[in-house]
Structures are given as structure tokens and as C-alpha cells.
């Protein structure tokens, strides 16, 4: 299987640290699939990584400034050197491309005329309303390579549905006329789950073992409650870090409140469902969702306080139901490994 990567599916995970992307790289290193990354994708990924670093370093600078205002003594939290992170990014991909099944495809300068024709004719991925030069470079790089090599089982991994797919999520007809051997998948997770039988040939012994286990909603609920409560609480707290406390109450009950913050007080585990088990060689990835009841304590900014009054007095509480989506690696040790929260709603 030949997999062609668009920036959008690794945009927030440039080091492929999440479970399914990590498994995809392992499959490539084992020779079970081939992964192609266009030079323009790598450059865009690096630029986004740099922008994210700038954002986080700015937050460190702001934190230093805010703490200085609040305290008499403060030693600045040192900001990391951005160049070292970018060097690490470059080194990571340099090492990655040493594997014969993970291939960087250079941009062919001779494609300019083709790009110009597509832009004039508004042929996909160009449209009447948008000019997606980058996406056109990515597509031409990929389909020309696949066509030249006669590749038959090609998969474009991209969640850019507007430019690459039709209304049914299939490869757009205009792109299909270029080379019709491509399927489109909007996430790495979806691609892996849909093709795991081809990518992975699970060890018979492990498959037989896991078939005998009773891995149901209650089992996973108890397993995570016993092992991952801290991580779940951390992700729920992060969800409400920048929340506006006034959005959780009726102003008629407490009056006008401006500013303040929300504190996660209690997290009650209520339910677990939508369990999926994907066997990968001698282990499995288990995914699903938790339903929690969260008690929020609300603190408003007191702008007209007297000396000695609280700057952020408590003015109410609120309960909210929260859904936590997760996945983790599971093997014969029967403990969750690499537990990750993929979304909190």
C-alpha cells in the first residue's frame, strides 16, 4: 500500500506521537506500507511547528510578566531556544527518510506550466473562489510520481475535503482524470481502522487470547478509573482553563459578572461506551468515550473591592456533562499504555 501524506493529517502532530500515526510509521519501517511526504508538505509542517513554538514561548513570556505583577520575588521561567526545537525537527525527519519505505518527494520545477493551466481553468484543486497553489503542488507531485511508477493501491491521507474530494468523500472527478488509483481518507486513524486487516496480520496467539477476554464497557471503565484518573482530570481541567464563568449562570441570579475564571472542583465518572478494539500484532488499541459529570466553581473579578476583599470572589457553582474521547494500547499485561485523550466535549 502506498500512502501519500497531506499536511492536514499531521498538522498538530508533527512527530507522529499519537497512537495510530505512530503505528503507521512502524508499519512503514516494517515494510508493510510505503509512506510518501512531499517536500512542500514538510516545509509547511515545519513552518506551522515554528508558529506553534512562537505561540507557546509568548505564553511563557506573558506568564513571567503576570507573575512579576503579583509577587515581590520572581525568577523568570527561562524560555527555550526555538532554534534547538527546529534543529530537532530537521533531525527527526532526516532520520525518518533514511528508511527506504518513508520517502520524501521533491517539488518538480517543471510543473509550473501545469499549475498555470489549472489556475486559469480553475481545475481542481483550484476553484472559482479560492486559489490553492500549495494543494495543487502537492497533488501534482503525488499523482505524477504514482503514475510514473505505475502504483495501483494509492491512498491520499488528507482532511482537505473541499479541494480533494467530491460530495461523497471520494477523489474528485477532475483529480480522478489525472490518475484514478487514489482513495482519500480524512484521518490517519480512519485509514488505519479501515485497512488494518491488510496492514497488520495479528499474531494468531494474541488474537486468540484477546477473543477470550471480556473487554466491555464496564471493564474499560474500571480499567481507566483505576489507572488514568489523573490524566482524565488534567484534560478536563484544560478544557475549562480559559472559560468565561458568566457563561455558566443566569445573570439574573448573580448580577453582572465580568472576567474571572472557572475551577474544576469535582469530576464524577458516570459511563463508558462506544468501545472499539483494533488488534495490532501482539497488542491492541482500545478506543471509546467516557461520560463525566463535572462540578465547576465560578470566580468573578471584583473590580470595586475594598481593601482586604478577594480579587476573585466565589459567586456560584455549575454542573456540566462532559464527554471524553480516548484510546490506549492494551496487551497481556492488562494495563493501559500510551493513554491519550483525543477530544473533550
Buried (B, 14 or more C-beta within 10 A) or exposed (E): BBBBBBBBBBBEBBBBEBBBBBBBBBBBBEEBBBBBBBBBBBEBBBEBBBEBBEEBBEEBEEBBEEBEEEEEEBEEEEBEEBEEBBEEBEEEBEEBBEBEBBBBBEBBEEBEEBBEEBBEEEBBBBEEEEBBEBBBBBBBBBBBBBBEEEBEBBBBBBBBBBBBBBEEEBBBEBBBEBBEBBBBBBBBBBBBBEBBEEBBEBBEEBBEEBEEEEBEEEBBBEBBEEBBEEBBBEBBBEBBEEBEBBEBBEEEEBEEBEEBBBBBEEBEBEBBEEBEBBBBBBBBBBBBBBBBBBBBBBBBBBEEEEEEEEEBBEBBBBEBEBEBBBBBBBBEEEBBEBBBBBEBE
